[in-house]
């Protein structure tokens, strides 16, 4: 299980809602959370 860095929800790593940033994969519970991350990934990866 992974943790959605936007909302803190547990997410299965086989989800299609994911993105890569600086060589690391981030998983999301919804497209809304993914879009939030994609707007400002630095905010969520510090």
PyMOL Python script that loads the backbone (N, CA, C, O; Angstrom):
from pymol import cmd

cmd.read_pdbstr("""\
ATOM      1  N   UNK A   1       0.843  -1.192   0.000  1.00  0.00           N
ATOM      2  CA  UNK A   1       0.000   0.000   0.000  1.00  0.00           C
ATOM      3  C   UNK A   1       0.882   1.247   0.000  1.00  0.00           C
ATOM      4  O   UNK A   1       1.965   1.275   0.584  1.00  0.00           O
ATOM      5  N   UNK A   2       0.384   2.254  -0.663  1.00  0.00           N
ATOM      6  CA  UNK A   2       1.054   3.549  -0.697  1.00  0.00           C
ATOM      7  C   UNK A   2       0.125   4.566  -0.036  1.00  0.00           C
ATOM      8  O   UNK A   2      -1.049   4.286   0.207  1.00  0.00           O
ATOM      9  N   UNK A   3       0.660   5.731   0.245  1.00  0.00           N
ATOM     10  CA  UNK A   3      -0.136   6.799   0.834  1.00  0.00           C
ATOM     11  C   UNK A   3      -0.250   7.941  -0.176  1.00  0.00           C
ATOM     12  O   UNK A   3       0.756   8.404  -0.712  1.00  0.00           O
ATOM     13  N   UNK A   4      -1.465   8.386  -0.429  1.00  0.00           N
ATOM     14  CA  UNK A   4      -1.702   9.553  -1.279  1.00  0.00           C
ATOM     15  C   UNK A   4      -1.153  10.767  -0.525  1.00  0.00           C
ATOM     16  O   UNK A   4      -1.623  11.087   0.566  1.00  0.00           O
ATOM     17  N   UNK A   5      -0.153  11.444  -1.111  1.00  0.00           N
ATOM     18  CA  UNK A   5       0.501  12.566  -0.419  1.00  0.00           C
ATOM     19  C   UNK A   5      -0.395  13.800  -0.329  1.00  0.00           C
ATOM     20  O   UNK A   5      -0.075  14.739   0.399  1.00  0.00           O
ATOM     21  N   UNK A   6      -1.494  13.810  -1.044  1.00  0.00           N
ATOM     22  CA  UNK A   6      -2.412  14.954  -0.987  1.00  0.00           C
ATOM     23  C   UNK A   6      -3.388  14.810   0.182  1.00  0.00           C
ATOM     24  O   UNK A   6      -3.529  15.728   0.989  1.00  0.00           O
ATOM     25  N   UNK A   7      -4.055  13.670   0.273  1.00  0.00           N
ATOM     26  CA  UNK A   7      -5.118  13.514   1.275  1.00  0.00           C
ATOM     27  C   UNK A   7      -4.785  12.521   2.379  1.00  0.00           C
ATOM     28  O   UNK A   7      -5.498  12.448   3.380  1.00  0.00           O
ATOM     29  N   UNK A   8      -3.697  11.745   2.208  1.00  0.00           N
ATOM     30  CA  UNK A   8      -3.302  10.799   3.238  1.00  0.00           C
ATOM     31  C   UNK A   8      -3.995   9.445   3.166  1.00  0.00           C
ATOM     32  O   UNK A   8      -3.770   8.589   4.022  1.00  0.00           O
ATOM     33  N   UNK A   9      -4.827   9.242   2.163  1.00  0.00           N
ATOM     34  CA  UNK A   9      -5.557   7.981   2.027  1.00  0.00           C
ATOM     35  C   UNK A   9      -4.621   6.859   1.575  1.00  0.00           C
ATOM     36  O   UNK A   9      -3.684   7.101   0.814  1.00  0.00           O
ATOM     37  N   UNK A  10      -4.869   5.641   2.038  1.00  0.00           N
ATOM     38  CA  UNK A  10      -4.107   4.481   1.574  1.00  0.00           C
ATOM     39  C   UNK A  10      -4.568   4.115   0.171  1.00  0.00           C
ATOM     40  O   UNK A  10      -5.763   4.111  -0.122  1.00  0.00           O
ATOM     41  N   UNK A  11      -3.594   3.804  -0.701  1.00  0.00           N
ATOM     42  CA  UNK A  11      -3.886   3.514  -2.105  1.00  0.00           C
ATOM     43  C   UNK A  11      -3.116   2.267  -2.518  1.00  0.00           C
ATOM     44  O   UNK A  11      -1.948   2.111  -2.162  1.00  0.00           O
ATOM     45  N   UNK A  12      -3.759   1.385  -3.262  1.00  0.00           N
ATOM     46  CA  UNK A  12      -3.066   0.216  -3.800  1.00  0.00           C
ATOM     47  C   UNK A  12      -2.087   0.656  -4.884  1.00  0.00           C
ATOM     48  O   UNK A  12      -2.396   1.534  -5.690  1.00  0.00           O
ATOM     49  N   UNK A  13      -0.919   0.047  -4.898  1.00  0.00           N
ATOM     50  CA  UNK A  13       0.103   0.452  -5.856  1.00  0.00           C
ATOM     51  C   UNK A  13      -0.183   0.010  -7.280  1.00  0.00           C
ATOM     52  O   UNK A  13       0.552   0.379  -8.196  1.00  0.00           O
ATOM     53  N   UNK A  14      -1.240  -0.776  -7.489  1.00  0.00           N
ATOM     54  CA  UNK A  14      -1.594  -1.156  -8.853  1.00  0.00           C
ATOM     55  C   UNK A  14      -2.594  -0.179  -9.484  1.00  0.00           C
ATOM     56  O   UNK A  14      -3.111  -0.439 -10.571  1.00  0.00           O
ATOM     57  N   UNK A  15      -2.864   0.937  -8.810  1.00  0.00           N
ATOM     58  CA  UNK A  15      -3.762   1.949  -9.362  1.00  0.00           C
ATOM     59  C   UNK A  15      -3.154   2.577 -10.612  1.00  0.00           C
ATOM     60  O   UNK A  15      -1.934   2.686 -10.732  1.00  0.00           O
ATOM     61  N   UNK A  16      -4.001   2.981 -11.524  1.00  0.00           N
ATOM     62  CA  UNK A  16      -3.537   3.671 -12.728  1.00  0.00           C
ATOM     63  C   UNK A  16      -3.341   5.157 -12.468  1.00  0.00           C
ATOM     64  O   UNK A  16      -2.746   5.860 -13.284  1.00  0.00           O
ATOM     65  N   UNK A  17      -3.838   5.634 -11.335  1.00  0.00           N
ATOM     66  CA  UNK A  17      -3.729   7.063 -11.006  1.00  0.00           C
ATOM     67  C   UNK A  17      -2.411   7.269 -10.261  1.00  0.00           C
ATOM     68  O   UNK A  17      -2.340   7.152  -9.038  1.00  0.00           O
ATOM     69  N   UNK A  18      -1.380   7.576 -11.030  1.00  0.00           N
ATOM     70  CA  UNK A  18      -0.038   7.738 -10.462  1.00  0.00           C
ATOM     71  C   UNK A  18       0.757   8.694 -11.329  1.00  0.00           C
ATOM     72  O   UNK A  18       0.375   9.005 -12.457  1.00  0.00           O
ATOM     73  N   UNK A  19       1.861   9.150 -10.782  1.00  0.00           N
ATOM     74  CA  UNK A  19       2.765  10.011 -11.537  1.00  0.00           C
ATOM     75  C   UNK A  19       4.182   9.780 -11.040  1.00  0.00           C
ATOM     76  O   UNK A  19       4.391   9.316  -9.920  1.00  0.00           O
ATOM     77  N   UNK A  20       5.143  10.105 -11.877  1.00  0.00           N
ATOM     78  CA  UNK A  20       6.549  10.018 -11.483  1.00  0.00           C
ATOM     79  C   UNK A  20       7.094  11.427 -11.333  1.00  0.00           C
ATOM     80  O   UNK A  20       6.810  12.311 -12.142  1.00  0.00           O
ATOM     81  N   UNK A  21       7.876  11.620 -10.288  1.00  0.00           N
ATOM     82  CA  UNK A  21       8.503  12.915 -10.051  1.00  0.00           C
ATOM     83  C   UNK A  21       9.878  12.660  -9.466  1.00  0.00           C
ATOM     84  O   UNK A  21      10.014  12.029  -8.417  1.00  0.00           O
ATOM     85  N   UNK A  22      10.895  13.155 -10.152  1.00  0.00           N
ATOM     86  CA  UNK A  22      12.294  12.996  -9.726  1.00  0.00           C
ATOM     87  C   UNK A  22      12.639  11.548  -9.399  1.00  0.00           C
ATOM     88  O   UNK A  22      13.292  11.267  -8.394  1.00  0.00           O
ATOM     89  N   UNK A  23      12.189  10.627 -10.262  1.00  0.00           N
ATOM     90  CA  UNK A  23      12.533   9.223 -10.126  1.00  0.00           C
ATOM     91  C   UNK A  23      11.725   8.430  -9.125  1.00  0.00           C
ATOM     92  O   UNK A  23      11.996   7.248  -8.917  1.00  0.00           O
ATOM     93  N   UNK A  24      10.744   9.047  -8.501  1.00  0.00           N
ATOM     94  CA  UNK A  24       9.905   8.354  -7.527  1.00  0.00           C
ATOM     95  C   UNK A  24       8.459   8.334  -8.025  1.00  0.00           C
ATOM     96  O   UNK A  24       7.988   9.305  -8.617  1.00  0.00           O
ATOM     97  N   UNK A  25       7.763   7.232  -7.784  1.00  0.00           N
ATOM     98  CA  UNK A  25       6.364   7.112  -8.189  1.00  0.00           C
ATOM     99  C   UNK A  25       5.459   7.501  -7.026  1.00  0.00           C
ATOM    100  O   UNK A  25       5.656   7.061  -5.893  1.00  0.00           O
ATOM    101  N   UNK A  26       4.471   8.327  -7.323  1.00  0.00           N
ATOM    102  CA  UNK A  26       3.472   8.761  -6.344  1.00  0.00           C
ATOM    103  C   UNK A  26       2.119   8.239  -6.794  1.00  0.00           C
ATOM    104  O   UNK A  26       1.785   8.296  -7.978  1.00  0.00           O
ATOM    105  N   UNK A  27       1.343   7.731  -5.848  1.00  0.00           N
ATOM    106  CA  UNK A  27       0.053   7.106  -6.123  1.00  0.00           C
ATOM    107  C   UNK A  27      -1.062   7.943  -5.511  1.00  0.00           C
ATOM    108  O   UNK A  27      -0.889   8.550  -4.454  1.00  0.00           O
ATOM    109  N   UNK A  28      -2.218   7.969  -6.194  1.00  0.00           N
ATOM    110  CA  UNK A  28      -3.310   8.839  -5.761  1.00  0.00           C
ATOM    111  C   UNK A  28      -4.636   8.089  -5.725  1.00  0.00           C
ATOM    112  O   UNK A  28      -4.839   7.121  -6.457  1.00  0.00           O
ATOM    113  N   UNK A  29      -5.527   8.552  -4.865  1.00  0.00           N
ATOM    114  CA  UNK A  29      -6.843   7.932  -4.721  1.00  0.00           C
ATOM    115  C   UNK A  29      -7.804   8.411  -5.800  1.00  0.00           C
ATOM    116  O   UNK A  29      -8.796   7.741  -6.090  1.00  0.00           O
ATOM    117  N   UNK A  30      -7.516   9.569  -6.396  1.00  0.00           N
ATOM    118  CA  UNK A  30      -8.428  10.138  -7.402  1.00  0.00           C
ATOM    119  C   UNK A  30      -7.653  11.023  -8.367  1.00  0.00           C
ATOM    120  O   UNK A  30      -6.525  11.428  -8.086  1.00  0.00           O
ATOM    121  N   UNK A  31      -8.265  11.318  -9.498  1.00  0.00           N
ATOM    122  CA  UNK A  31      -7.643  12.233 -10.452  1.00  0.00           C
ATOM    123  C   UNK A  31      -7.530  13.636  -9.862  1.00  0.00           C
ATOM    124  O   UNK A  31      -6.615  14.385 -10.206  1.00  0.00           O
ATOM    125  N   UNK A  32      -8.454  13.990  -8.979  1.00  0.00           N
ATOM    126  CA  UNK A  32      -8.390  15.299  -8.328  1.00  0.00           C
ATOM    127  C   UNK A  32      -7.075  15.448  -7.541  1.00  0.00           C
ATOM    128  O   UNK A  32      -6.390  16.464  -7.656  1.00  0.00           O
ATOM    129  N   UNK A  33      -6.737  14.435  -6.748  1.00  0.00           N
ATOM    130  CA  UNK A  33      -5.489  14.493  -5.974  1.00  0.00           C
ATOM    131  C   UNK A  33      -4.273  14.518  -6.905  1.00  0.00           C
ATOM    132  O   UNK A  33      -3.310  15.237  -6.640  1.00  0.00           O
ATOM    133  N   UNK A  34      -4.309  13.752  -7.976  1.00  0.00           N
ATOM    134  CA  UNK A  34      -3.199  13.743  -8.930  1.00  0.00           C
ATOM    135  C   UNK A  34      -3.020  15.119  -9.567  1.00  0.00           C
ATOM    136  O   UNK A  34      -1.893  15.592  -9.713  1.00  0.00           O
ATOM    137  N   UNK A  35      -4.119  15.760  -9.944  1.00  0.00           N
ATOM    138  CA  UNK A  35      -4.026  17.092 -10.553  1.00  0.00           C
ATOM    139  C   UNK A  35      -3.468  18.113  -9.564  1.00  0.00           C
ATOM    140  O   UNK A  35      -2.696  18.991  -9.950  1.00  0.00           O
ATOM    141  N   UNK A  36      -3.850  18.004  -8.294  1.00  0.00           N
ATOM    142  CA  UNK A  36      -3.301  18.896  -7.271  1.00  0.00           C
ATOM    143  C   UNK A  36      -1.790  18.722  -7.168  1.00  0.00           C
ATOM    144  O   UNK A  36      -1.052  19.705  -7.112  1.00  0.00           O
ATOM    145  N   UNK A  37      -1.333  17.480  -7.142  1.00  0.00           N
ATOM    146  CA  UNK A  37       0.095  17.187  -7.069  1.00  0.00           C
ATOM    147  C   UNK A  37       0.813  17.731  -8.299  1.00  0.00           C
ATOM    148  O   UNK A  37       1.857  18.372  -8.178  1.00  0.00           O
ATOM    149  N   UNK A  38       0.257  17.478  -9.484  1.00  0.00           N
ATOM    150  CA  UNK A  38       0.895  17.896 -10.737  1.00  0.00           C
ATOM    151  C   UNK A  38       1.017  19.409 -10.855  1.00  0.00           C
ATOM    152  O   UNK A  38       1.920  19.901 -11.532  1.00  0.00           O
ATOM    153  N   UNK A  39       0.127  20.155 -10.208  1.00  0.00           N
ATOM    154  CA  UNK A  39       0.199  21.623 -10.232  1.00  0.00           C
ATOM    155  C   UNK A  39       1.407  22.145  -9.477  1.00  0.00           C
ATOM    156  O   UNK A  39       2.000  23.151  -9.866  1.00  0.00           O
ATOM    157  N   UNK A  40       1.782  21.453  -8.378  1.00  0.00           N
ATOM    158  CA  UNK A  40       2.875  21.946  -7.544  1.00  0.00           C
ATOM    159  C   UNK A  40       3.521  20.777  -6.782  1.00  0.00           C
ATOM    160  O   UNK A  40       3.360  20.671  -5.567  1.00  0.00           O
ATOM    161  N   UNK A  41       4.254  19.899  -7.491  1.00  0.00           N
ATOM    162  CA  UNK A  41       4.814  18.715  -6.828  1.00  0.00           C
ATOM    163  C   UNK A  41       5.816  19.049  -5.722  1.00  0.00           C
ATOM    164  O   UNK A  41       5.940  18.300  -4.753  1.00  0.00           O
ATOM    165  N   UNK A  42       6.519  20.149  -5.858  1.00  0.00           N
ATOM    166  CA  UNK A  42       7.502  20.520  -4.843  1.00  0.00           C
ATOM    167  C   UNK A  42       6.855  20.721  -3.468  1.00  0.00           C
ATOM    168  O   UNK A  42       7.456  20.410  -2.439  1.00  0.00           O
ATOM    169  N   UNK A  43       5.646  21.237  -3.463  1.00  0.00           N
ATOM    170  CA  UNK A  43       4.906  21.472  -2.209  1.00  0.00           C
ATOM    171  C   UNK A  43       4.691  20.170  -1.440  1.00  0.00           C
ATOM    172  O   UNK A  43       4.699  20.167  -0.209  1.00  0.00           O
ATOM    173  N   UNK A  44       4.496  19.054  -2.168  1.00  0.00           N
ATOM    174  CA  UNK A  44       4.148  17.784  -1.537  1.00  0.00           C
ATOM    175  C   UNK A  44       5.316  16.814  -1.395  1.00  0.00           C
ATOM    176  O   UNK A  44       5.137  15.711  -0.877  1.00  0.00           O
ATOM    177  N   UNK A  45       6.507  17.203  -1.846  1.00  0.00           N
ATOM    178  CA  UNK A  45       7.644  16.295  -1.786  1.00  0.00           C
ATOM    179  C   UNK A  45       8.774  16.800  -0.911  1.00  0.00           C
ATOM    180  O   UNK A  45       9.864  16.230  -0.951  1.00  0.00           O
ATOM    181  N   UNK A  46       8.570  17.810  -0.149  1.00  0.00           N
ATOM    182  CA  UNK A  46       9.626  18.342   0.722  1.00  0.00           C
ATOM    183  C   UNK A  46       9.893  17.436   1.883  1.00  0.00           C
ATOM    184  O   UNK A  46      10.751  17.733   2.714  1.00  0.00           O
TER     185      UNK A  46
END
""", "prot")
cmd.dss("prot")
cmd.show_as("cartoon", "prot")
cmd.util.cbc("prot")
cmd.orient("prot")
